[in-house]
Amino acid sequence: MTTPVTALDQRYSAETARASSWEETLEVIENAELFWISTVRADGRPHVTPVVAVWLDGALHFSTGYEEQKGVNLLANPHVVLTTGSNQWNTGLDVVVEGDAVRVTDDAQLRRLAKAWKTKWEGAWQFEVLEGGFRSQPGGLAVVFAVRPAKVFAHAKGEPFGATTHRF
């Protein structure tokens, strides 16, 4: 993964704000327990739902069943937005990741991802690699997607408020 070009967007920032570094932004991504994924239905309507995700090898990864609405949407349109942060107005760093969801089917990579999920949630999320995806217990087959960021927004809240854009 390349280092992004980072810039403060003065239009949406206090005069005293500074750009959030990529390291600060990445820390939020790596430690987030929940993301909200936005996809687009075939008729153009948006769909938003929570997902658990892991950061590995310069990409954010999540899983879904193809029969789930987000899975159906991704078959037709790979563009996604994943959002995480705090629901507090004046504290924290909100992060928005834009990119395309690409299916991961390599068994070696899927095993690394399964280990990453298990480690991040101390065993609460355990997946078996099967048929180019995951099988959870209990549960059915889930496909896994990787989103390499095209653009990441970081919104620092509080004093001073700052809007940062990281472009890849």
Summary of the structure (lengths in Angstrom):
residues: 168
radius of gyration: 16.6
end to end distance: 8.6
largest distance: 53.0
contacts: 495
relative contact order: 0.24
helix: 21%
strand: 43%
